Each structure stands twice: as structure tokens, then as C-alpha cells.
Amino acid sequence: MRNVKAVLARGGAMLLGTTILCTSGTALAQGSTTEDTNDIVVTASKREQNLQDVPLAITAIGTERLDELQVKEFQDVVKFLPSVTIQTLAPGFSQVYFRGVASGENANHSTSLPTVGTYLDEMPITTIQGALDIHAYDLARVEALAGPQGTLYGASSMAGTIKLVTNAPDTSGTYGSVGLELNSVSSGDIGGVAEGFINAALSDRAALRLVAWYRHDGGYIDNIAGSRTYPTSGITQNNDAFVEKNYNDVDTYGARLALGIELDDDWTIRPTIMGQIQKADGSFAQERSSAVNRSLQTVQYNPERTDDKWIQAALTIEGKIGSWDLTATGGHLRRKTLTDSDYSDYAYFYDAINGSGAYFYDNNGDLVNPNQYIQGIDHYKRSFAEIRIASPADARVRFIGGLFWQRQAHNIEQHYIIDDISDDIQVPGTDDNIWLTKQLRIDRDYAAFGEISFDITDQLTLTGGGRLYKFDNSLVGFFGYNNPGFSGNPVYACQGPAVVAGSPCTNLDKSTNDTDFIHKLNLTYKINPDVMVYATWSRGFRPGGINRRGSLPPYGPDTLDNYEFGWKTSFGDVRFNGAIYQEDWKNIQLSFLGANGLSEVRNAGIARIRGIEADLGYRAGGLTLSLGASYNDATIRRDFCSIANADFDCTTPGNALLAPSGSRLPVTAKFKGNAIARYEFPVGGVNGHVQFAVNHIGKRRSDLRTFENDIVGNFKAYTTADFSVGVKGEGWSAELFGTNLFNSRGVINSAVQCGETICGDAFGDTVNGGVFYDNVIRPRLIGIKVSKDF
């Protein structure tokens, strides 16, 4: 086993030295020193298994394939995961969805946790803001596990799990690699990448691996000149100080240090520390209004930036107790984000429609410019621990099970500022805050889990699993105005002294908890060594939480039941794998902007997703072809009402129909697919290659609610094409590549500052032009990269 692990870690045969794209268990290998691509190993079931033997829809992309597909960040890899959709506002602010399980979450700090869990090796790294935006370098593979993974992975793996598996230290020798890239984005700036790693064998039982990277992404959004006059005061504002071409550039740099120690033939210790700093300037959206649609342009009146810093330390101990495997793992993550955001649209449209500018004056009683902006300081802390045991993998009856604990704290600090406002209307203890959110959110999870598999015959296996879990989540602190005063407004009124440092008092202190059980049943039949079919019934869950509007009750957990039939087949040079499924989503946590732009979450829906995902792979000689696609018909099955009730009756007094039964779930497309063709050939004593990739994503709703979706509009379908040509010699490589060759402007998200209903009015006759911000994929990128091994 030590020799196998050494080969895998070095990036040689079997996995990392191959070109791999495995969808639903498919593996396509090129340039491998082994002819048997069945050697691909994944850890989806928390034990090492041949990918084709795992009765689960898995996509696995290995080290070289990630490089060949020009994957540098999370958004890049999602293109090649047919069942996965991404919704992003900016680097570090992304939400990921599997199989259409999306309700339009806005990822606000007090709303629902994601439906997809993200793991870095053994550690869950999902935060309410989304997954860490890790630079993709020196990863052994990315594993995407479709469908509920609740029994083994727990909370927030309700719809699926994505695992980022790093290369482990290798005791076989000392070696390394460096890579450089220079690129240019269409209508934008120059970018580049410098990255490298060194693996040092300290002895025959200890090794160190140091990885470092720097990436500069050139900007492509222009902040153009503009001005606006606030109706109430007549004050005119311009953005001359912030006009800049290509102002959304990003700098990302980080490092990972891992140590591997084999105490003896049975026990290993692997401590790891990893950190990254990402500094993003500007906005990543183009502006759209009733008056004009701007291409790669926006008009912002205040600074826009994000500084995202995080560090993670983890320790994994593996060993044997008799013939059983024991794994003990734990880790701690700290993350800090600093954000500056323009919020002047909110100020302008509320002034135009409600006359709110009349309330903002200075200490002399004179009206001030109601321009508003946000300064955010968010701190995250996450700790976890898991211990599990696994029986011998070759036994007729196999068991894996363990205990899990995690605690995530989010210290929320959001300053909504209007300069020079009077002392009597600013939030006490702040400087010009018209609004302050200063809260502490804590999410706690406890679980006992296990799966047992029984080989009924040599070909038929029955697996049953379960997870007993408890969550205990709380939100405490302050949110609100000092206008008309702390005691004058029952929503924002103080209820007690400050509990969270930096807040003037406490007006929200709530918690929610629950204990429940989820299950998994699977029946797998191997028709022959090359053909396997399986049927699965599984359930995933997402914990409940607290609404920050104190007058609203906590929202409860939601669940996803998955009924799936899948197959994995190999016929010589051809592989064909896939799955057909129905998923029933109950008690859906629906989040949206409510009154005063405050996010609200309600358990108010039932949805059904029926779909199929499949891929076809072919490999012969130097030619590799792969096709992957998914189709998801995701709709709500009951009317969505403004006031939830057990009968889903929207005709009750004060109620209203927001979305009728049969409405499609938002954000995700019915159809998504990709195709990749790669040909490798000898040329002048080196290996050459040419590769072409196409990705397509269909039309999507922007919002579940009918009225809001009509305002924002559907997201149009789009197609991208990538191309690369290069050569590889002994220990070096060079490549010319292009992504999004035809410069598609595919929209992946749309945001609004002031709530769709206010901006909806603004799109009518009340105000000349509301503003929406469409996040588009990166324009065409042309680059060249070289690497050298040593």
C-alpha cells in the first residue's frame, strides 16, 4: 500500500499521472503508465474504493485533467460537472447546487445554510457565505457526489457533496514542479499565475510537501461616469472619484504545508496547515435597467472591494486495531472578510418612491446627501472532529461508522453608512451608521452515523445506513436603526443590554434545535465484472435557523428524499454510466428579501425533481472523447403563499399567491451538458496534444416567485467553447489555450440592492429606471503556460 500511495502522491501512474474525467463513475485515462483505468480510487464512502465499484453517481477530476481543463477556481470546475450549478456574486461569494435543488437562496448571513457540503480533505469548509474559493493547484482530485449524502456527511450535504482532495506528502523521494502562466481577458487586462510545489522525503517514513501559488485575474468590468439627483433634497451626486476601466481585478495568493509521518506499517499522522488571501476590487456584474443594458459596464458611486483571508489547520490519524481501520480527524478554520459595497441604489429609489431622503439631516438640521454604502467585517470560526471505524473491506459483512461534532461561529458586523448624519439618528456608538447589524451566529452539529453492507451473493449487495443527528443554532445581537428610536419601534427596540461586543444593546436573542434520524438503503447487483446496476433510497437534511427579523419565528429543517436507479458499465474502449432519479424536497427553506430589504426564510414548500444524468466515454490510441449531460425537471408541488399554512391555501385573509404549483425552481437549468475531445500524438520526440471542449447550460428562472421573476427576467441559455494545443517533454510542458472563445455573456446571477418590489416599481412609471446587476461569466481568455518538473 505504501508503494501505491507513493505513486498516487507523486502524480505518476494509476491516478494523478493520468488524464481523468469521471462522471457518474466514468474514467478516461491518457498518457498513463498503466493500461488498467479501473485503478482509480475515490473516498466517497469514506474508505478507499475503486470508483467503478461505488454505487453512487460520482464525478472525479484528477490533477492533470484539472490543469488540462484550465481549472483555477471553483467556478471553472463546475463547468465540467453536469449535475452542478453555481450562483456567484464575486470571488468567495458562491453557492453551489446539485440536480436542481435550489430555491433562490441569497446567502445572507442569517439565512439558510447551503444545500451542498464542501470538504477540504476530511474537513467540512462550507460557511453560510459559501465554500472557500480555493485556488485549484496540487489537488489529487475533485470528487462531486450527487444526491443526498446525509448518512456519512451530514448537515448541508442534503443535495450533494464536493470533496477537494489534496496531494499527500510522499516518502518515495524529493521532487517538485513550478508553473507560470500569462493571459489576457477580452475587453480587459492582463493576468497571470505563478505556482509550484516541492515534496521532500525526510526519511523512508516521513515526508513534507510545500505548495504555494499567486494568481492575478485581470479586470473586465468598467465603472463608467454617472450622476444622479436625489428627488427630496435635490442633491446631485457623481462618481468621478471611482471611474476606472477594468476595475474588478483579483489577486489570490496562498500556501499549504503538509507533513506525513508513518509511525509503523499500520499508523500514520498527517498534520496540514493551509491559508489563502484573496483581494478583489470592484463589482463583478454588468448593469441593466429599463433605460439601458450595459455590456461589461456599471455605474457605482462608492468603493467596492472584498478582502477574504482564511487559514485552516487539520490533523488526521489513521491506523489499525486488529483488522479494523480507525480514523480520527479534526480541524479548525478561521476566516475574515472585509467588504465595501455600494448601496446608493437603495438610498435613491427609497427616496424617489417613499421620500426617505427627508429624514437624513446633519446636526444643524440641514438635509445631507442620502448616499448609502456598506462596510462589512465578518469573522468565521469553524471547528470539527470525527472518529470512525471501518471493518475489513474484503469481508462479506462490512461496517463503517463513527461520531461527528462541529461548531461554526459567524461574528457578523455590517455598517450601513450615510455620511454626516445627525447624532440623534445615527446608531449609538457608531460613526454615521443609519443601520447596524452586529450579531453572533453559532451553528452546532452532533451526530452518530453508520453504514453496513452485506454481500447476499457474490453479485448482490445490500447496504443500509443511518445518521442520528442534533443541531442547536442560535443568533444573538443587534440589528436596526436609531430612528424613530430604540424604544419607539417594536421591531428594533432594545430587549436587554449588549451581549455581542460592539453592539449598542440586544434586540434579538433566539435559538432553535432539533434531533432526528435520516436513512439510506441501497441494493447493488454486479451483472458481470464490467456491468453494475444499483437502486438507492436516501435522505438528506439541512438544519433550521433563526430569522433576524425578531417578529418572525425560526425556520425549521428541510429534507430531501432521493429515489435513484443507476448503472456503471465498461465495454472495451467505451464506458456508459448514468442514473435516473426522483427527489422529493419537503419543508423547503425559501429565502427572499422582505420588508426594508431584510432577508426572510420560511418553510413553505414542497418540490419534486425528476431527472437523468449520463455520460459516454471513449478512449483508443491517443483519442479521448467524453460526453456528459443532465436533465432536471424541478418544480414546486404546492402553491407558495405569502403566509405559510398547513393547507397551502393562499386565499386566507391577508394572504397572496407568490408562485403557483408547477412553477420551476430557480437558478438551475433543465438541461446542462459538456463535450470534450482530446487527441495526443508524438511530434519531434515530444508528445503533442490538441483539445476542444464545449459546455452548455439552458434557460433558468431568476426567482421562484412569479412577480419577481417577471421583473428580473429569466436567465438565457448560453454555450461556451474552450481550446488548447501544447507539447509535453521529459519534465516540461508548454501550452496555448483559450476559454470562452466566442465571448459568451452568460448570466449566472442577478442582484438588486433595494428589493425586487421596490425596483419593480422603479421599472414602472414611478421612477425612470430601476437597476439590476447581472453577474456574467468571464469573457474570452487567451493564455500561454509553461511548467518544469525537478
Stockholm file with secondary structure:
# STOCKHOLM 1.0

chainA/1-790         MRNVKAVLARGGAMLLGTTILCTSGTALAQGSTTEDTNDIVVTASKREQNLQDVPLAITAIGTERLDELQVKEFQDVVKFLPSVTIQTLAPGFSQVYFRGVASGENANHSTSLPTVGTYLDEMPITTIQGALDIHAYDLARVEALAGPQGTLYGASSMAGTIKLVTNAPDTSGTYGSVGLELNSVSSGDIGGVAEGFINAALSDRAALRLVAWYRHDGGYIDNIAGSRTYPTSGITQNNDAFVEKNYNDVDTYGARLALGIELDDDWTIRPTIMGQIQKADGSFAQERSSAVNRSLQTVQYNPERTDDKWIQAALTIEGKIGSWDLTATGGHLRRKTLTDSDYSDYAYFYDAINGSGAYFYDNNGDLVNPNQYIQGIDHYKRSFAEIRIASPADARVRFIGGLFWQRQAHNIEQHYIIDDISDDIQVPGTDDNIWLTKQLRIDRDYAAFGEISFDITDQLTLTGGGRLYKFDNSLVGFFGYNNPGFSGNPVYACQGPAVVAGSPCTNLDKSTNDTDFIHKLNLTYKINPDVMVYATWSRGFRPGGINRRGSLPPYGPDTLDNYEFGWKTSFGDVRFNGAIYQEDWKNIQLSFLGANGLSEVRNAGIARIRGIEADLGYRAGGLTLSLGASYNDATIRRDFCSIANADFDCTTPGNALLAPSGSRLPVTAKFKGNAIARYEFPVGGVNGHVQFAVNHIGKRRSDLRTFENDIVGNFKAYTTADFSVGVKGEGWSAELFGTNLFNSRGVINSAVQCGETICGDAFGDTVNGGVFYDNVIRPRLIGIKVSKDF
#=GR chainA/1-790 SS CHHHHHHHHHTCTTTTTSCCEEETTCCCCCSCSCSCGGGCEECTTSSCEEGGGSCSCEEEEEHHHHHHTTCCSHHHHHTTCTTEEEEEEETTEEEEEETTCCCCCCCCTTSCCCSEEEEETTEECCBTTBSCCCCCCSEEEEEEEESCCHHHHCTTCSSEEEEEEECCCCTTCCEEEEEEEEEEETTSCEEEEEEEEEEEEEETTEEEEEEEEEEEECCCCEECCCEEECTTTCCEEECGGGCBTTCCCEEEEEEEEEEEEECSSSCEEEEEEEEEEEEEESCCEEEEESSCBCSSEECCSSCCEEEEEEEEEEEEEEEEETTEEEEEEEEEEEEEEEEEEECHHHHHHHHHHHCGGGGCBCTTSCBCCCCCEEEEEEEEEEEEEEEEEECCTTSSEEEEEEEEEEEEEEEEEEEEECTTCCTTTSCTTSSSEEEEEEEEEEEEEEEEEEEEEEESSSSEEEEEEEEEEEEEEEEEEEEECSSSCTTTCTTTCCCBSCCSTTCSSBCEEEEEEEEEEEEEEEEEEEEETTEEEEEEEEEEEECCBCCSSTTSCCBCCEEEEEEEEEEEEEETTEEEEEEEEEEEEESCEEEEECGGGCEEEEECCEEEEEEEEEEEEEEETTEEEEEEEEEEEEEESSCEESSCCTTCCTTSTTCCEEECTTCBCSSSCSEEEEEEEEEEEEETTEEEEEEEEEEEECCBCSCSSHHHHHHHCCBCCEEEEEEEEEEEETTEEEEEEEESTTCCCCEEEEECSSCHHHHHHHTTTSSSCCEEEEEECCCCEEEEEEEEEC
#=GC SS_cons         CHHHHHHHHHTCTTTTTSCCEEETTCCCCCSCSCSCGGGCEECTTSSCEEGGGSCSCEEEEEHHHHHHTTCCSHHHHHTTCTTEEEEEEETTEEEEEETTCCCCCCCCTTSCCCSEEEEETTEECCBTTBSCCCCCCSEEEEEEEESCCHHHHCTTCSSEEEEEEECCCCTTCCEEEEEEEEEEETTSCEEEEEEEEEEEEEETTEEEEEEEEEEEECCCCEECCCEEECTTTCCEEECGGGCBTTCCCEEEEEEEEEEEEECSSSCEEEEEEEEEEEEEESCCEEEEESSCBCSSEECCSSCCEEEEEEEEEEEEEEEEETTEEEEEEEEEEEEEEEEEEECHHHHHHHHHHHCGGGGCBCTTSCBCCCCCEEEEEEEEEEEEEEEEEECCTTSSEEEEEEEEEEEEEEEEEEEEECTTCCTTTSCTTSSSEEEEEEEEEEEEEEEEEEEEEEESSSSEEEEEEEEEEEEEEEEEEEEECSSSCTTTCTTTCCCBSCCSTTCSSBCEEEEEEEEEEEEEEEEEEEEETTEEEEEEEEEEEECCBCCSSTTSCCBCCEEEEEEEEEEEEEETTEEEEEEEEEEEEESCEEEEECGGGCEEEEECCEEEEEEEEEEEEEEETTEEEEEEEEEEEEEESSCEESSCCTTCCTTSTTCCEEECTTCBCSSSCSEEEEEEEEEEEEETTEEEEEEEEEEEECCBCSCSSHHHHHHHCCBCCEEEEEEEEEEEETTEEEEEEEESTTCCCCEEEEECSSCHHHHHHHTTTSSSCCEEEEEECCCCEEEEEEEEEC
//
